[in-house]
């Protein structure tokens, strides 16, 4: 009888986007991790997108940083924790003693838990005494923070996810919600299905998957959002839609905001011309907004990542303030954050211009409050360096030490070549990470192994202010430690008191107590965790999701707050919200004859940030295997590039190479490149090297959505791909991309030089030196085609396919051979023939990653079974039946396939 205990599922929170979905994780006897949605979590009620569902595939020790390491004479060596902590603490102390506290900095991440973030800010701002701590959240949501503070007096998101269920109109601005926040998008899709009369408006220069749900898509010219919403403000005022009582009692500044809007945006026809949208569509939007009380305007990176990002945010908020549509169910402006704990970082003062507990650095009383609570020797007296300025200061030698935690700025920052120059010149570079090899780690003097998701313990806060627990269900691997503990170890070694934390629970309790310290009276801060103060460890361990402010009711029960401003009181000293004048201005860098195209960047559906996690999961690579340059076919013709071939995108700041595609959703004059590929996954596909470093003057957020570029052909003599169980050295290949497969790695590559002896070149590339190796090959010298397979025993070890053209065999059937322990004679014949023999139709690129359903499979089913709707496709193939991220693509395939059938 087997009496071994049945493993229990641990409830945690997904570490990807700001939706903050609850997950359950169960370690299985075979070492796998069973992942499911947490049906009790209010953010997702059991639903998961494919990234969340694939979390179990991303957990493993391959490539993990498991021990501290020190670089000596240019070489990393394993070190003890005592050595590493001494190197960091001693190095920081020596630099501070010689050059002052502003000569060191921390650059942290929205991937950190709130407890980690809290200790980092306490160390930097309260003990070192500098505000030189910024976060990669600066790159994605700092414009929303600045807009909230200008309008409301504090960084406050008014609404909650339930408001999407209650709205009669949902406006999505600069947000490809279907791909970037799939579970929230499915919530909107269910709303539309239940109440078809609900209007969905998408405002985005690209026609994305999100637009498939929209009643109206406004493809605005990049950078013109302020014109659009100033025009709406002016229209609403002329139409008499002001909530006069609300405005007079609870706001100020309307006259100035209207004056600014009237200058260029009073005439809807002029707005339509400037935004390059159809005037009838513009008026449909304006009229619909005016006629609908329950309107949610949700915005994301397309708004924030701009040199006018803060004004864009305030132009949206102005329209809600004018109509009084805020603080009530089903209405309000809503910032959709990009990272799992961007909100938690804001709570503890994660940005360089903030203090913990939503206090302000430029407020002497707030500085005294925080210093007194911490009993710290000093407190930062002024704002620190924001991300872009921080790395400039490093290159200039003003900042001589930087500690990078849980982020990869060599890939994620704009003007990434400048980041490299900065790290090369920096006296002391410390990196805390879970991965051993990243673009940033290559420049580290000290590497510190951190815990990853499933190993660390603490809290995160999602886009609707919902605090949730991340819980550990795996042991700490190697010598990895929690980030808060690493920071506390260094702080103590530097001689600082106040860091004797024994657990994440103790850190959280201090964070909660600071939120209520000196927080009373008419100027009471909205951020209030009084209900969570004094939690005992068992209560912290089983803490249920709750939205702040969190207080205790008369019966002692926790009381969260779904919405803010229901009492019409805001966080400014007079209790009133502010209308902010937003004079429209164009992006900082206009196109010109040398750089005539506008580069836009963003995510793809199944990958996350710089792919250090999602890049490990084979099914997440099936949808989009390579970086790409999406451009209009007429632009491609004009600039001499072809779909499927490689091209170079270059700007005044740098260049990258990727494959051209025509996604069908981009206007002439623009190109789109995804952000995820890095130096470990591709030879030269880091789009951050191309992006300009201009920032919003208020928020400091970079302009990722508008960089002038040129696109030109990247000429190569041959194309190839390799499937290999072992890793390859590709230093001599002009361009390559590495894609994780199931039991193998796939390499897409291209080269410039002619290959005189293809067989010898292929053997050298694959490391097959033995003459007696089981090596099968085929060559057509006249056509330049070469194919070879390396077999070990009866199992395929590697294969290579090479051609002067891009028309190489389908990869899916070849990948399936790596799951077999032996090759049949038919398999061998197919490998040499370059096509599957006796096998079903190639499934094509993956559309539904949840169930592994390819495009060709879906199109064939539509055609042969006369499928007309997405539910019919789902019933037939399961595609679209789980997270729903692929539903927009299935809709397009239905239209395209049926159009071909009737042509």
SULLINKA-V52027 format. One record per residue. N is the residue number from 1. RES is the residue in one small letter. SS is DSSP state (H for helix, E for strand, - for the rest). PSI is psi in whole degrees, -180 to 180 (999 if undefined). NEAR is the number of other ideal C-beta (glycine too) atoms within 12 Angstrom. Layout:
N/RES/SS/PSI/NEAR  N/RES/SS/PSI/NEAR
This chain:
1/x/-/134/3  2/x/-/111/6  3/x/-/14/5  4/x/-/143/7  5/x/-/145/8  6/x/-/125/11  7/x/-/144/19  8/x/-/143/14  9/x/-/136/23  10/x/E/131/29  11/x/E/130/31  12/x/E/-163/41  13/x/E/140/47  14/x/-/141/48  15/x/-/18/43  16/x/-/-115/45  17/x/-/176/48  18/x/-/-2/49  19/x/-/-38/50  20/x/-/47/47  21/x/-/143/48  22/x/E/140/38  23/x/E/158/46  24/x/E/140/33  25/x/E/130/37  26/x/E/112/25  27/x/E/133/25  28/x/-/159/17  29/x/-/-29/13  30/x/-/5/10  31/x/-/-12/13  32/x/-/166/17  33/x/E/121/31  34/x/E/122/24  35/x/E/136/38  36/x/E/162/28  37/x/E/145/35  38/x/-/109/34  39/x/-/-17/18  40/x/-/-5/19  41/x/-/128/33  42/x/-/-20/32  43/x/-/-31/43  44/x/-/-15/40  45/x/-/44/22  46/x/-/-12/24  47/x/-/145/34  48/x/-/144/39  49/x/-/175/44  50/x/H/-31/44  51/x/H/-46/47  52/x/H/-41/48  53/x/H/-26/40  54/x/-/10/37  55/x/H/-36/42  56/x/H/-28/32  57/x/H/-14/30  58/x/H/-2/39  59/x/-/123/34  60/x/-/163/24  61/x/-/-5/24  62/x/-/125/19  63/x/-/2/26  64/x/E/148/30  65/x/-/112/35  66/x/-/-13/27  67/x/-/150/26  68/x/-/151/38  69/x/E/144/32  70/x/E/140/32  71/x/E/123/24  72/x/E/126/14  73/x/-/38/8  74/x/-/2/11  75/x/E/135/10  76/x/E/137/24  77/x/E/148/19  78/x/E/141/21  79/x/-/165/24  80/x/-/163/16  81/x/H/-37/28  82/x/H/-43/17  83/x/H/-46/23  84/x/H/-45/37  85/x/H/-40/32  86/x/H/-40/23  87/x/H/-42/33  88/x/H/-53/43  89/x/H/-45/37  90/x/H/-39/24  91/x/H/-45/32  92/x/H/-44/43  93/x/H/-42/27  94/x/H/-42/20  95/x/H/-41/32  96/x/H/-44/31  97/x/H/-34/18  98/x/H/-37/15  99/x/H/-5/23  100/x/-/164/18  101/x/H/-27/35  102/x/H/3/30  103/x/H/0/32  104/x/E/161/45  105/x/E/157/49  106/x/E/139/51  107/x/E/112/51  108/x/E/-159/52  109/x/-/149/46  110/x/-/-2/46  111/x/-/-16/49  112/x/-/152/53  113/x/-/161/52  114/x/H/-38/52  115/x/H/-41/43  116/x/H/-49/46  117/x/H/-42/51  118/x/H/-47/50  119/x/H/-38/47  120/x/H/-44/48  121/x/H/-36/52  122/x/H/-46/44  123/x/H/-49/54  124/x/H/-49/52  125/x/H/-30/47  126/x/H/-21/43  127/x/H/-52/39  128/x/H/-38/40  129/x/-/22/30  130/x/-/149/38  131/x/-/18/40  132/x/-/60/47  133/x/E/115/53  134/x/E/177/51  135/x/E/155/52  136/x/H/-12/47  137/x/H/-19/51  138/x/H/-30/50  139/x/H/-12/52  140/x/-/-29/54  141/x/-/10/44  142/x/H/-26/47  143/x/H/-36/52  144/x/H/-42/52  145/x/H/-49/45  146/x/H/-41/39  147/x/H/-42/45  148/x/H/-44/47  149/x/H/-39/36  150/x/H/-41/34  151/x/H/-45/46  152/x/H/-15/41  153/x/-/-11/32  154/x/-/166/39  155/x/-/86/46  156/x/-/123/43  157/x/-/117/48  158/x/-/-35/43  159/x/-/-165/41  160/x/-/171/39  161/x/-/-30/44  162/x/H/-27/27  163/x/H/-30/38  164/x/H/-35/44  165/x/H/-27/29  166/x/H/-10/28  167/x/-/155/38  168/x/-/-9/30  169/x/E/130/40  170/x/E/122/47  171/x/E/119/48  172/x/E/115/45  173/x/E/121/48  174/x/-/40/48  175/x/-/113/50  176/x/-/71/46  177/x/H/-35/51  178/x/H/-35/44  179/x/H/-35/44  180/x/H/-27/43  181/x/-/65/49  182/x/H/-37/44  183/x/H/-37/46  184/x/H/-39/46  185/x/H/-41/45  186/x/H/-29/39  187/x/H/-42/38  188/x/H/-39/44  189/x/H/-40/36  190/x/H/-36/22  191/x/H/-46/30  192/x/H/-37/28  193/x/H/-39/20  194/x/H/-34/14  195/x/-/84/21  196/x/-/-21/14  197/x/-/-14/16  198/x/-/133/30  199/x/E/131/30  200/x/E/122/39  201/x/E/131/42  202/x/E/126/41  203/x/E/109/47  204/x/-/134/46  205/x/-/-29/43  206/x/-/151/37  207/x/-/98/28  208/x/-/179/39  209/x/H/-29/40  210/x/H/-32/45  211/x/H/-19/33  212/x/H/-19/35  213/x/H/-12/34  214/x/-/145/37  215/x/-/-27/26  216/x/E/129/29  217/x/E/124/32  218/x/E/101/44  219/x/-/72/33  220/x/-/150/39  221/x/-/135/34  222/x/-/131/44  223/x/-/8/40  224/x/-/17/43  225/x/H/-37/52  226/x/H/-41/47  227/x/H/-45/42  228/x/H/-48/51  229/x/H/-28/49  230/x/H/-40/46  231/x/H/-40/45  232/x/H/-43/46  233/x/H/-46/46  234/x/H/-43/37  235/x/H/-45/37  236/x/H/-39/39  237/x/H/-43/32  238/x/H/-31/21  239/x/-/1/20  240/x/-/31/12  241/x/-/8/29  242/x/-/140/29  243/x/-/87/28  244/x/H/-43/16  245/x/H/-43/11  246/x/H/-45/26  247/x/H/-47/30  248/x/H/-37/15  249/x/H/-27/18  250/x/H/7/31  251/x/E/168/38  252/x/E/158/23  253/x/-/8/27  254/x/H/-43/33  255/x/H/-44/18  256/x/H/-39/21  257/x/H/-40/39  258/x/H/-39/32  259/x/H/-43/21  260/x/H/-38/31  261/x/H/-34/39  262/x/H/-22/24  263/x/H/-50/24  264/x/H/-8/26  265/x/H/13/42  266/x/-/-29/23  267/x/-/113/22  268/x/H/-34/33  269/x/H/-39/19  270/x/H/-39/22  271/x/H/-45/39  272/x/H/-42/29  273/x/H/-44/21  274/x/H/-39/26  275/x/H/-7/36  276/x/-/48/24  277/x/-/161/33  278/x/-/129/20  279/x/H/-36/21  280/x/H/-39/15  281/x/H/-39/27  282/x/H/-46/37  283/x/H/-31/25  284/x/H/-41/26  285/x/H/-51/42  286/x/H/-46/39  287/x/H/-41/22  288/x/H/-41/29  289/x/H/-44/42  290/x/H/-37/27  291/x/H/-7/20  292/x/-/120/30  293/x/-/-46/24  294/x/-/90/33  295/x/E/128/44  296/x/E/127/49  297/x/E/102/47  298/x/E/132/51  299/x/E/154/49  300/x/-/-141/51  301/x/H/-27/46  302/x/H/-24/48  303/x/H/-49/53  304/x/H/-43/48  305/x/-/74/49  306/x/-/152/52  307/x/-/-9/37  308/x/-/28/40  309/x/H/-44/50  310/x/H/-40/39  311/x/H/-37/41  312/x/H/-45/51  313/x/H/-48/50  314/x/H/-31/47  315/x/H/-32/48  316/x/H/-49/49  317/x/H/-38/48  318/x/H/-41/45  319/x/H/-35/51  320/x/H/-36/46  321/x/H/-40/46  322/x/H/-39/43  323/x/H/0/37  324/x/-/19/29  325/x/-/74/39  326/x/-/143/45  327/x/-/2/32  328/x/-/158/30  329/x/-/137/24  330/x/-/16/31  331/x/-/156/38  332/x/E/164/48  333/x/E/143/43  334/x/E/117/47  335/x/E/120/49  336/x/-/110/47  337/x/-/157/45  338/x/-/-31/50  339/x/-/161/47  340/x/-/-27/48  341/x/-/32/49  342/x/H/-39/47  343/x/H/-42/46  344/x/H/-37/48  345/x/H/-37/50  346/x/H/-33/48  347/x/H/-33/50  348/x/-/12/52  349/x/-/37/48  350/x/-/-24/54  351/x/-/156/52  352/x/-/-16/41  353/x/-/20/36  354/x/E/160/45  355/x/E/166/48  356/x/H/158/49  357/x/H/36/42  358/x/H/29/42  359/x/E/162/43  360/x/E/135/33  361/x/-/-32/34  362/x/-/8/17  363/x/-/112/25  364/x/H/-35/16  365/x/H/-39/21  366/x/H/-41/31  367/x/H/-41/31  368/x/H/-38/22  369/x/H/-48/30  370/x/H/-44/42  371/x/H/-41/30  372/x/H/-45/17  373/x/H/-42/28  374/x/H/-16/38  375/x/-/42/19  376/x/-/154/30  377/x/-/-20/21  378/x/-/174/24  379/x/-/141/35  380/x/-/134/40  381/x/-/-12/23  382/x/-/164/22  383/x/-/147/27  384/x/-/-170/40  385/x/-/126/36  386/x/-/164/40  387/x/H/-55/47  388/x/H/-47/40  389/x/H/-32/32  390/x/H/-48/46  391/x/H/-27/46  392/x/H/-42/26  393/x/H/-32/32  394/x/H/-47/39  395/x/H/-35/25  396/x/-/-7/18  397/x/-/5/18  398/x/-/-37/28  399/x/-/122/40  400/x/-/-7/32  401/x/E/137/47  402/x/E/137/46  403/x/E/111/49  404/x/E/127/52  405/x/E/118/47  406/x/-/33/50  407/x/-/167/44  408/x/-/72/46  409/x/H/-22/49  410/x/H/-20/39  411/x/H/-41/43  412/x/H/-21/48  413/x/-/150/50  414/x/-/163/46  415/x/-/53/36  416/x/H/-25/41  417/x/H/-33/31  418/x/H/-38/33  419/x/H/-42/44  420/x/H/-45/29  421/x/H/-39/23  422/x/H/-47/39  423/x/H/-35/36  424/x/H/-34/21  425/x/H/-15/24  426/x/-/137/38  427/x/-/-39/27  428/x/E/115/34  429/x/E/118/41  430/x/E/136/43  431/x/E/126/47  432/x/E/126/49  433/x/E/169/44  434/x/-/-16/45  435/x/E/139/40  436/x/-/-43/30  437/x/-/111/28  438/x/-/168/37  439/x/-/-37/37  440/x/-/-41/45  441/x/H/-24/38  442/x/H/-18/28  443/x/H/8/34  444/x/-/138/41  445/x/-/-28/36  446/x/E/130/43  447/x/E/130/42  448/x/E/123/45  449/x/E/123/36  450/x/E/163/45  451/x/-/148/41  452/x/-/-179/41  453/x/-/138/41  454/x/-/-16/35  455/x/-/-26/35  456/x/-/165/41  457/x/-/130/38  458/x/E/-152/45  459/x/E/157/48  460/x/E/159/51  461/x/E/128/48  462/x/-/-170/48  463/x/-/-21/46  464/x/-/23/42  465/x/-/25/44  466/x/E/116/40  467/x/E/126/44  468/x/E/158/43  469/x/E/135/40  470/x/E/128/46  471/x/-/146/32  472/x/-/138/28  473/x/-/5/32  474/x/-/149/29  475/x/-/157/16  476/x/-/126/23  477/x/-/145/26  478/x/-/-128/23  479/x/-/20/27  480/x/-/146/33  481/x/E/159/33  482/x/-/145/37  483/x/H/-40/46  484/x/H/-36/44  485/x/H/-41/37  486/x/H/-46/43  487/x/H/-43/46  488/x/H/-38/35  489/x/H/-46/29  490/x/H/-42/43  491/x/H/-45/36  492/x/H/-40/23  493/x/H/-27/25  494/x/-/-4/32  495/x/-/13/19  496/x/-/136/30  497/x/-/171/18  498/x/-/10/26  499/x/-/30/32  500/x/-/51/16  501/x/-/136/31  502/x/-/-12/15  503/x/-/164/25  504/x/H/-33/39  505/x/H/-41/32  506/x/H/-37/29  507/x/H/-45/42  508/x/H/-41/43  509/x/H/-41/29  510/x/H/-41/40  511/x/H/-45/46  512/x/H/-42/41  513/x/H/-35/26  514/x/H/-32/41  515/x/H/-22/40  516/x/H/-5/30  517/x/-/124/29  518/x/-/37/22  519/x/-/78/29  520/x/-/175/13  521/x/-/-172/9  522/x/-/-24/12  523/x/-/27/23  524/x/-/131/24  525/x/-/143/36  526/x/-/-37/37  527/x/-/112/44  528/x/-/115/34  529/x/-/33/45  530/x/H/-33/29  531/x/H/-16/29  532/x/H/0/38  533/x/-/140/25  534/x/-/13/20  535/x/-/133/33  536/x/-/159/16  537/x/H/-44/18  538/x/H/-35/10  539/x/H/-37/21  540/x/H/-42/28  541/x/H/-37/23  542/x/-/20/15  543/x/-/128/34  544/x/-/155/27  545/x/-/136/36  546/x/E/142/34  547/x/E/133/39  548/x/-/155/44  549/x/-/143/36  550/x/-/120/34  551/x/E/179/27  552/x/E/136/21  553/x/-/179/12  554/x/-/-28/7  555/x/-/5/7  556/x/-/-2/11  557/x/-/149/13  558/x/E/138/26  559/x/E/109/21  560/x/-/179/31  561/x/-/109/31  562/x/-/-41/31  563/x/-/154/31  564/x/-/161/37  565/x/-/17/39  566/x/-/-29/20  567/x/-/4/17  568/x/-/17/25  569/x/-/131/26  570/x/-/-180/35  571/x/-/-4/33  572/x/-/159/27  573/x/-/-34/19  574/x/-/3/17  575/x/-/4/22  576/x/-/149/25  577/x/E/159/44  578/x/E/129/32  579/x/-/135/37  580/x/-/121/40  581/x/-/131/27  582/x/-/85/43  583/x/-/123/22  584/x/-/144/34  585/x/-/149/29  586/x/-/163/26  587/x/-/153/34  588/x/-/-35/23  589/x/-/105/32  590/x/-/158/24  591/x/-/159/27  592/x/-/177/14  593/x/-/-31/9  594/x/-/-37/15  595/x/-/83/28  596/x/-/-4/24  597/x/E/152/41  598/x/E/121/43  599/x/E/129/49  600/x/E/143/45  601/x/E/161/49  602/x/E/-167/40  603/x/-/162/45  604/x/-/173/40  605/x/-/-45/44  606/x/-/9/43  607/x/-/165/42  608/x/-/128/40  609/x/-/-120/40  610/x/-/22/41  611/x/-/14/44  612/x/-/-26/41  613/x/-/-60/39  614/x/H/-26/42  615/x/H/-13/40  616/x/H/-15/35  617/x/-/114/34  618/x/H/-40/31  619/x/H/-22/35  620/x/H/-14/39  621/x/H/-12/41  622/x/-/-27/39  623/x/-/-49/39  624/x/-/101/36  625/x/-/-28/40  626/x/-/158/40  627/x/-/156/42  628/x/E/164/39  629/x/E/106/48  630/x/E/123/40  631/x/E/160/42  632/x/-/140/31  633/x/H/-36/20  634/x/H/-35/16  635/x/H/-40/31  636/x/H/-43/29  637/x/H/-42/16  638/x/H/-37/17  639/x/-/10/30  640/x/-/31/18  641/x/-/156/35  642/x/-/149/24  643/x/-/136/22  644/x/-/-14/22  645/x/-/165/31  646/x/E/147/41  647/x/E/158/40  648/x/E/130/33  649/x/E/125/47  650/x/E/151/32  651/x/-/-173/39  652/x/-/-11/25  653/x/-/-24/33  654/x/-/-171/31  655/x/E/160/31  656/x/E/166/43  657/x/E/137/42  658/x/E/179/46  659/x/E/137/42  660/x/E/138/37  661/x/E/158/33  662/x/-/90/25  663/x/-/-14/33  664/x/-/1/22  665/x/-/14/32  666/x/-/139/34  667/x/-/162/30  668/x/-/145/23  669/x/-/-3/29  670/x/E/155/39  671/x/E/154/51  672/x/E/134/46  673/x/E/133/49  674/x/E/162/45  675/x/-/-8/44  676/x/-/-30/41  677/x/-/143/47  678/x/-/-174/39  679/x/-/-16/31  680/x/-/-21/34  681/x/-/-10/41  682/x/E/156/39  683/x/-/-41/30  684/x/-/54/34  685/x/-/19/44  686/x/-/106/44  687/x/H/-20/47  688/x/H/-25/49  689/x/H/-21/42  690/x/-/-33/43  691/x/-/138/45  692/x/-/153/38  693/x/-/13/38  694/x/-/142/33  695/x/E/162/40  696/x/-/132/41  697/x/-/-21/21  698/x/-/-51/29  699/x/-/-24/43  700/x/-/11/41  701/x/-/135/46  702/x/E/161/46  703/x/-/74/45  704/x/-/-16/48  705/x/-/2/50  706/x/-/88/43  707/x/E/124/46  708/x/E/130/35  709/x/E/167/41  710/x/E/154/31  711/x/E/130/42  712/x/E/159/27  713/x/E/138/20  714/x/-/94/32  715/x/-/132/22  716/x/-/159/30  717/x/-/-22/24  718/x/E/158/33  719/x/E/150/37  720/x/E/163/41  721/x/E/152/41  722/x/E/139/45  723/x/E/125/43  724/x/E/137/36  725/x/-/-24/26  726/x/-/164/19  727/x/-/149/21  728/x/-/150/29  729/x/-/122/17  730/x/-/29/30  731/x/-/-28/11  732/x/-/4/17  733/x/-/134/33  734/x/-/-39/23  735/x/E/137/35  736/x/E/156/38  737/x/E/136/40  738/x/E/130/36  739/x/E/127/39  740/x/E/125/37  741/x/-/-176/36  742/x/-/95/26  743/x/-/8/21  744/x/-/169/32  745/x/E/142/34  746/x/E/134/37  747/x/E/120/38  748/x/E/130/42  749/x/E/164/44  750/x/E/151/38  751/x/E/161/31  752/x/-/-33/19  753/x/-/149/14  754/x/-/141/14  755/x/-/109/32  756/x/-/-41/13  757/x/-/92/14  758/x/H/-40/31  759/x/H/-45/25  760/x/H/-41/19  761/x/H/-44/27  762/x/H/-43/36  763/x/H/-41/23  764/x/H/-42/20  765/x/H/-43/35  766/x/H/-5/35  767/x/-/32/22  768/x/-/95/31  769/x/-/-30/13  770/x/-/131/12  771/x/-/-32/10  772/x/-/9/7  773/x/-/150/21  774/x/E/91/22  775/x/E/112/30  776/x/E/131/29  777/x/E/164/32  778/x/E/140/29  779/x/E/135/25  780/x/E/95/17  781/x/-/-34/15  782/x/-/-31/8  783/x/-/-10/17  784/x/-/15/23  785/x/E/137/28  786/x/E/138/37  787/x/E/139/37  788/x/E/153/38  789/x/E/137/38  790/x/E/122/35  791/x/E/135/29  792/x/E/116/21  793/x/-/-121/13  794/x/-/5/16  795/x/E/141/23  796/x/E/132/37  797/x/E/-43/29  798/x/E/155/40  799/x/E/153/46  800/x/E/138/47  801/x/E/129/41  802/x/E/141/43  803/x/E/154/29  804/x/-/-9/26  805/x/-/174/20  806/x/-/-2/25  807/x/-/64/18  808/x/-/161/29  809/x/-/159/33  810/x/-/143/25  811/x/H/-25/34  812/x/H/-46/33  813/x/H/-33/32  814/x/H/-42/36  815/x/H/-36/37  816/x/H/-25/26  817/x/H/-25/35  818/x/-/-11/31  819/x/-/-7/21  820/x/-/146/21  821/x/-/-13/15  822/x/-/149/18  823/x/-/135/29  824/x/-/168/20  825/x/H/-35/14  826/x/H/-38/19  827/x/H/-46/31  828/x/H/-41/27  829/x/H/-40/20  830/x/H/-38/30  831/x/H/-42/34  832/x/H/-30/28  833/x/H/-19/22  834/x/-/17/31  835/x/-/155/24  836/x/-/134/25  837/x/-/128/18  838/x/-/23/13  839/x/-/159/20  840/x/-/173/16  841/x/-/139/20  842/x/-/132/24  843/x/-/-21/30  844/x/-/179/25  845/x/-/143/31  846/x/E/132/35  847/x/E/-52/42  848/x/E/102/42  849/x/-/-28/42  850/x/-/-41/36  851/x/-/6/28  852/x/-/41/32  853/x/E/126/36  854/x/E/166/35  855/x/H/-45/32  856/x/H/-37/25  857/x/H/-43/33  858/x/H/-46/41  859/x/H/-40/34  860/x/H/-42/25  861/x/H/-40/31  862/x/H/-45/33  863/x/H/-44/24  864/x/H/-25/16  865/x/H/7/20  866/x/-/47/17  867/x/-/139/29  868/x/-/-18/20  869/x/-/163/21  870/x/H/-45/33  871/x/H/-36/20  872/x/H/-40/22  873/x/H/-42/38  874/x/H/-43/27  875/x/H/-32/16  876/x/H/-42/28  877/x/H/-4/33  878/x/-/-18/24  879/x/-/131/40  880/x/-/2/38  881/x/-/3/24  882/x/-/-93/29  883/x/-/-21/39  884/x/-/2/42  885/x/-/-28/47  886/x/-/-4/44  887/x/H/-44/40  888/x/H/-38/34  889/x/H/-37/41  890/x/H/-38/41  891/x/H/-42/34  892/x/H/-43/29  893/x/H/-36/37  894/x/H/-46/33  895/x/H/-47/21  896/x/H/-44/20  897/x/H/-43/28  898/x/H/-30/22  899/x/H/-40/14  900/x/H/-36/13  901/x/H/-32/18  902/x/H/-6/10  903/x/-/999/7
